[in-house]
C-alpha cells in the first residue's frame, strides 16, 4: 500500500512539473513588428507563397536583407522587406519531420545583421563576399523597377 502511494506521489510530482514547464516550452517568441535580417538566401517564385523547403528556384532574397516580421504561426512566417514586398513562408511539416516553424525561423532570420563586422558574411572568402555584394546590388535595382 505504501509503495502504491509513493508511486502515485512521484507520478503527481512529475505531472505537476510537466504542467508547470509546458507553457514556457510552448511559448512563442515575441518577434512581431521587429526588424530581422535574412541569414540564408530565400528562394521564391511568388513572394506570398514560399515553401519552407526553400526550393532553389526563381528569385533570391539574399543573405543580409533587412525585413520586418509581421507574424509567425504554426503554419507560416509572414514578413516584409524594406522595398515593401510582403512575403509568406508556408511551413510544410511533411517535408521537415522533427523541425518546427520556429526552427525554420531560426534558420532564416537573425536580429543581428550578418553583414556587420562579426557576422557570418565576414567568414566568406573575398571572392564570395564580392559575388554576394554584386548580387545584392542587382536584386535591389530590379526590385526598384518592379
Backbone as CSV, one residue per row, in Angstrom:
resi,resn,N_x,N_y,N_z,CA_x,CA_y,CA_z,C_x,C_y,C_z
1,UNK,0.822,-1.196,0.000,0.000,0.000,0.000,0.862,1.255,0.000
2,UNK,1.942,1.232,0.786,2.831,2.387,0.852,3.536,2.564,-0.494
3,UNK,3.934,1.465,-1.148,4.582,1.549,-2.459,3.658,2.219,-3.479
4,UNK,2.375,1.830,-3.446,1.410,2.390,-4.380,1.256,3.889,-4.144
5,UNK,1.231,4.336,-2.896,1.112,5.751,-2.565,2.371,6.514,-3.009
6,UNK,3.533,5.882,-2.843,4.776,6.528,-3.257,4.809,6.688,-4.781
7,UNK,4.399,5.635,-5.485,4.369,5.706,-6.942,3.394,6.795,-7.392
8,UNK,2.236,6.850,-6.770,1.242,7.874,-7.112,1.786,9.269,-6.789
9,UNK,2.501,9.411,-5.688,3.087,10.697,-5.304,4.138,11.147,-6.304
10,UNK,5.001,10.222,-6.717,6.026,10.551,-7.709,5.361,10.931,-9.032
11,UNK,4.347,10.173,-9.427,3.624,10.472,-10.652,2.995,11.866,-10.573
12,UNK,2.381,12.194,-9.433,1.749,13.507,-9.262,2.786,14.627,-9.364
13,UNK,3.951,14.427,-8.773,5.006,15.442,-8.832,5.484,15.624,-10.270
14,UNK,5.699,14.527,-10.974,6.126,14.608,-12.374,5.078,15.299,-13.238
15,UNK,3.819,14.957,-13.020,2.727,15.552,-13.785,2.634,17.049,-13.535
16,UNK,2.717,17.456,-12.278,2.654,18.880,-11.945,3.866,19.637,-12.492
17,UNK,5.024,18.998,-12.462,6.224,19.624,-13.032,6.053,19.848,-14.521
18,UNK,5.490,18.852,-15.202,5.245,18.969,-16.628,4.276,20.112,-16.920
19,UNK,3.208,20.198,-16.165,2.243,21.276,-16.353,2.876,22.645,-16.105
20,UNK,3.785,22.721,-15.165,4.437,23.987,-14.839,5.417,24.395,-15.939
21,UNK,6.118,23.429,-16.517,7.131,23.729,-17.535,6.551,23.864,-18.937
22,UNK,5.440,23.236,-19.199,4.870,23.197,-20.537,4.609,24.575,-21.146
23,UNK,3.970,25.517,-20.433,3.738,26.822,-21.065,5.021,27.497,-21.530
24,UNK,6.085,27.401,-20.764,7.355,28.018,-21.164,7.910,27.349,-22.416
25,UNK,7.774,26.045,-22.513,8.290,25.322,-23.670,7.503,25.640,-24.937
26,UNK,6.209,25.904,-24.784,5.360,26.174,-25.937,5.248,27.662,-26.264
27,UNK,5.809,28.505,-25.425,5.699,29.947,-25.639,6.344,30.351,-26.954
28,UNK,5.651,31.208,-27.671,6.187,31.698,-28.922,7.104,32.873,-28.643
29,UNK,8.031,33.072,-29.538,8.931,34.212,-29.432,8.170,35.478,-29.793
30,UNK,8.528,36.561,-29.156,7.906,37.847,-29.448,8.687,38.523,-30.570
31,UNK,8.314,38.248,-31.813,9.053,38.759,-32.965,8.226,39.689,-33.847
32,UNK,6.924,39.741,-33.632,6.054,40.539,-34.490,6.446,42.011,-34.445
33,UNK,6.486,42.601,-35.634,6.811,44.016,-35.833,8.243,44.376,-35.456
34,UNK,9.110,43.383,-35.415,10.527,43.630,-35.128,11.347,43.462,-36.400
35,UNK,12.492,44.131,-36.424,13.399,44.058,-37.555,14.356,42.887,-37.390
36,UNK,14.506,42.121,-38.460,15.430,40.992,-38.515,16.186,41.074,-39.833
37,UNK,17.155,40.184,-39.998,17.926,40.083,-41.234,17.911,38.636,-41.687
38,UNK,17.886,38.432,-43.007,17.966,37.066,-43.516,19.398,36.563,-43.319
39,UNK,19.525,35.325,-42.883,20.848,34.721,-42.694,21.048,33.544,-43.644
40,UNK,20.117,33.417,-44.574,20.208,32.416,-45.648,19.514,33.018,-46.858
41,UNK,19.926,32.602,-48.032,19.197,33.013,-49.230,17.834,32.351,-49.204
42,UNK,16.799,33.118,-49.478,15.443,32.582,-49.541,14.988,32.678,-50.995
43,UNK,14.739,31.523,-51.587,14.331,31.444,-52.989,12.808,31.476,-53.078
44,UNK,12.298,32.164,-54.117,10.846,32.197,-54.284,10.472,32.459,-55.737
45,UNK,9.301,31.950,-56.111,8.706,32.278,-57.400,7.579,33.287,-57.195
46,UNK,6.872,33.127,-56.087,5.828,34.072,-55.696,6.094,34.437,-54.236
47,UNK,6.288,35.712,-53.924,6.649,36.090,-52.555,5.591,35.722,-51.515
48,UNK,4.341,35.605,-51.932,3.281,35.282,-50.977,3.124,33.775,-50.740
49,UNK,3.944,32.977,-51.439,3.818,31.520,-51.304,5.193,30.864,-51.460
50,UNK,6.013,31.003,-50.410,7.347,30.404,-50.397,7.263,29.172,-49.505
51,UNK,7.648,28.035,-50.025,7.599,26.822,-49.213,8.822,26.731,-48.312
52,UNK,8.626,26.222,-47.105,9.725,26.121,-46.134,10.834,25.186,-46.603
53,UNK,10.558,24.395,-47.637,11.589,23.531,-48.197,12.638,24.342,-48.953
54,UNK,12.332,25.612,-49.261,13.266,26.563,-49.875,13.869,26.013,-51.166
55,UNK,12.967,25.604,-52.086,13.429,25.107,-53.382,14.301,26.159,-54.049
56,UNK,15.391,25.772,-54.643,16.295,26.706,-55.314,15.781,26.982,-56.723
57,UNK,14.727,27.796,-56.753,14.046,28.081,-58.000,13.461,29.486,-57.921
58,UNK,13.649,30.258,-58.974,13.058,31.591,-59.014,14.028,32.668,-58.582
59,UNK,13.516,33.641,-57.858,14.269,34.808,-57.400,14.821,34.541,-56.007
60,UNK,15.913,35.203,-55.684,16.530,35.033,-54.359,16.377,36.305,-53.550
61,UNK,15.931,36.147,-52.336,16.008,37.209,-51.330,17.325,36.927,-50.612
62,UNK,18.366,37.743,-50.855,19.708,37.358,-50.415,19.986,37.523,-48.920
63,UNK,21.024,36.853,-48.488,21.534,36.970,-47.121,21.743,38.445,-46.817
64,UNK,21.367,38.846,-45.598,21.588,40.224,-45.159,20.469,41.176,-45.499
65,UNK,19.367,40.663,-46.067,18.231,41.527,-46.382,17.504,41.898,-45.089
66,UNK,17.290,43.186,-44.908,16.585,43.689,-43.723,15.087,43.484,-43.932
67,UNK,14.419,42.856,-42.960,12.985,42.581,-43.065,12.282,42.923,-41.758
68,UNK,10.977,43.099,-41.847,10.144,43.298,-40.660,9.211,42.101,-40.557
69,UNK,9.271,41.414,-39.431,8.426,40.242,-39.219,7.008,40.707,-38.905
70,UNK,6.041,40.167,-39.621,4.638,40.506,-39.363,4.018,39.550,-38.356
71,UNK,4.225,38.242,-38.622,3.705,37.246,-37.674,4.346,35.897,-37.949
72,UNK,4.342,35.071,-36.915,4.776,33.690,-37.033,3.683,32.849,-36.392
73,UNK,3.155,31.916,-37.154,2.147,30.998,-36.626,2.635,29.578,-36.835
74,UNK,1.823,28.631,-36.487,2.221,27.235,-36.670,2.272,26.849,-38.145
75,UNK,1.738,27.710,-39.026,1.664,27.381,-40.444,2.470,28.297,-41.355
76,UNK,2.933,29.454,-40.845,3.632,30.375,-41.734,4.474,31.397,-40.996
77,UNK,5.383,31.985,-41.756,6.170,33.125,-41.297,5.872,34.236,-42.296
78,UNK,5.268,35.316,-41.823,4.931,36.443,-42.696,5.868,37.606,-42.375
79,UNK,6.428,38.209,-43.428,7.349,39.326,-43.229,7.347,40.220,-44.453
80,UNK,7.934,41.400,-44.336,8.039,42.307,-45.474,9.451,42.862,-45.553
81,UNK,9.854,43.204,-46.764,11.183,43.774,-46.980,11.080,45.293,-46.941
82,UNK,12.224,45.947,-46.876,12.249,47.409,-46.902,11.702,47.967,-48.207
83,UNK,11.747,47.158,-49.270,11.226,47.610,-50.562,9.700,47.503,-50.636
84,UNK,9.070,47.029,-49.543,7.613,46.982,-49.480,6.977,45.703,-49.979
85,UNK,7.766,44.698,-50.275,7.212,43.422,-50.741,6.858,42.564,-49.530
86,UNK,5.645,42.009,-49.552,5.202,41.100,-48.493,5.538,39.668,-48.879
87,UNK,6.093,38.932,-47.919,6.493,37.542,-48.125,5.776,36.642,-47.123
88,UNK,5.542,35.391,-47.520,4.998,34.371,-46.619,5.722,33.061,-46.873
89,UNK,6.387,32.561,-45.836,6.985,31.227,-45.917,5.966,30.265,-45.323
90,UNK,5.489,29.349,-46.146,4.493,28.366,-45.707,5.216,27.146,-45.177
91,UNK,4.918,26.792,-43.954,5.557,25.662,-43.282,4.994,24.352,-43.812
92,UNK,5.873,23.513,-44.374,5.479,22.214,-44.918,6.026,21.145,-43.970
93,UNK,5.183,20.721,-43.044,5.617,19.794,-41.998,6.089,18.450,-42.563
94,UNK,5.405,17.933,-43.589,5.768,16.608,-44.113,7.156,16.603,-44.761
95,UNK,7.640,17.767,-45.184,8.977,17.847,-45.766,10.044,18.159,-44.720
96,UNK,9.611,18.388,-43.492,10.539,18.755,-42.415,10.220,17.982,-41.139
97,UNK,10.338,16.655,-41.158,9.994,15.893,-39.957,10.898,16.283,-38.785
98,UNK,10.269,16.560,-37.665,11.013,16.914,-36.457,11.507,18.349,-36.429
99,UNK,11.119,19.146,-37.418,11.547,20.548,-37.482,10.304,21.429,-37.369
100,UNK,10.307,22.338,-36.405,9.154,23.210,-36.187,9.261,24.473,-37.024
101,UNK,8.192,25.234,-37.073,8.214,26.515,-37.776,9.249,27.444,-37.131
102,UNK,9.440,27.328,-35.819,10.426,28.167,-35.127,11.849,27.742,-35.470
103,UNK,12.049,26.462,-35.730,13.369,26.011,-36.205,13.671,26.654,-37.561
104,UNK,12.660,26.688,-38.430,12.821,27.345,-39.733,13.087,28.833,-39.541
105,UNK,12.357,29.451,-38.644,12.564,30.879,-38.382,14.024,31.140,-38.004
106,UNK,14.549,30.316,-37.095,15.937,30.494,-36.653,16.949,30.212,-37.763
107,UNK,16.582,29.404,-38.739,17.475,29.118,-39.876,17.516,30.267,-40.881
108,UNK,16.440,31.052,-40.933,16.324,32.107,-41.931,16.582,33.514,-41.403
109,UNK,16.350,33.749,-40.120,16.360,35.122,-39.610,17.209,35.289,-38.358
110,UNK,17.769,36.493,-38.220,18.541,36.856,-37.031,18.331,38.341,-36.755
111,UNK,18.372,38.696,-35.495,18.281,40.115,-35.146,19.585,40.834,-35.458
112,UNK,20.655,40.078,-35.597,21.965,40.654,-35.925,22.168,40.622,-37.434
113,UNK,22.679,41.703,-37.957,22.961,41.793,-39.382,24.174,40.922,-39.709
114,UNK,24.001,39.887,-40.542,25.133,39.002,-40.858,26.224,39.706,-41.666
115,UNK,25.920,40.877,-42.199,26.890,41.615,-42.997,27.793,42.501,-42.137
116,UNK,27.438,42.691,-40.868,28.262,43.503,-39.966,29.551,42.786,-39.610
117,UNK,30.445,43.519,-38.964,31.778,43.029,-38.613,31.878,41.599,-38.131
118,UNK,31.136,41.212,-37.109,31.249,39.863,-36.561,30.286,38.864,-37.174
119,UNK,29.528,39.285,-38.199,28.520,38.412,-38.799,29.118,37.340,-39.693
120,UNK,28.264,36.434,-40.128,28.713,35.303,-40.951,29.275,35.727,-42.295
121,UNK,28.889,36.904,-42.784,29.377,37.385,-44.071,30.899,37.460,-44.082
122,UNK,31.483,37.855,-42.979,32.939,38.012,-42.896,33.672,36.673,-42.943
123,UNK,32.949,35.574,-42.786,33.556,34.249,-42.848,33.724,33.750,-44.283
124,UNK,33.052,34.438,-45.234,33.195,34.067,-46.636,34.532,34.563,-47.173
125,UNK,34.997,33.940,-48.252,36.218,34.419,-48.904,35.938,35.777,-49.541
126,UNK,36.970,36.497,-49.877,36.825,37.815,-50.503,36.014,37.712,-51.795
127,UNK,36.287,36.681,-52.596,35.566,36.485,-53.859,34.078,36.218,-53.599
128,UNK,33.766,35.402,-52.586,32.370,35.126,-52.241,31.675,36.405,-51.768
129,UNK,32.369,37.206,-50.968,31.799,38.466,-50.492,31.486,39.397,-51.665
130,UNK,32.399,39.476,-52.629,32.183,40.321,-53.807,30.986,39.836,-54.612
131,UNK,30.838,38.531,-54.760,29.703,37.971,-55.500,28.387,38.293,-54.801
132,UNK,28.370,38.154,-53.488,27.154,38.449,-52.718,26.814,39.931,-52.845
133,UNK,27.806,40.801,-52.693,27.570,42.239,-52.817,27.031,42.596,-54.198
134,UNK,27.627,42.024,-55.225,27.199,42.282,-56.602,25.750,41.825,-56.795
135,UNK,25.442,40.645,-56.319,24.092,40.102,-56.460,23.082,40.988,-55.739
136,UNK,23.437,41.467,-54.535,22.521,42.319,-53.772,22.239,43.613,-54.523
137,UNK,23.230,44.175,-55.191,23.033,45.404,-55.963,22.085,45.141,-57.125
138,UNK,22.285,44.047,-57.833,21.416,43.701,-58.964,19.980,43.509,-58.494
139,UNK,19.793,42.752,-57.419,18.443,42.495,-56.898,17.776,43.796,-56.463
140,UNK,18.489,44.659,-55.747,17.880,45.903,-55.282,17.473,46.781,-56.476
141,UNK,18.269,46.794,-57.544,17.914,47.551,-58.742,16.660,46.979,-59.391
142,UNK,16.565,45.661,-59.460,15.384,45.031,-60.057,14.143,45.300,-59.236
143,UNK,14.245,45.259,-57.906,13.083,45.484,-57.051,12.608,46.928,-57.144
144,UNK,13.505,47.868,-57.360,13.111,49.267,-57.515,12.279,49.438,-58.784
145,UNK,12.594,48.679,-59.826,11.885,48.787,-61.095,10.545,48.096,-61.086
146,UNK,10.335,47.165,-60.170,9.070,46.394,-60.131,7.927,47.257,-59.645
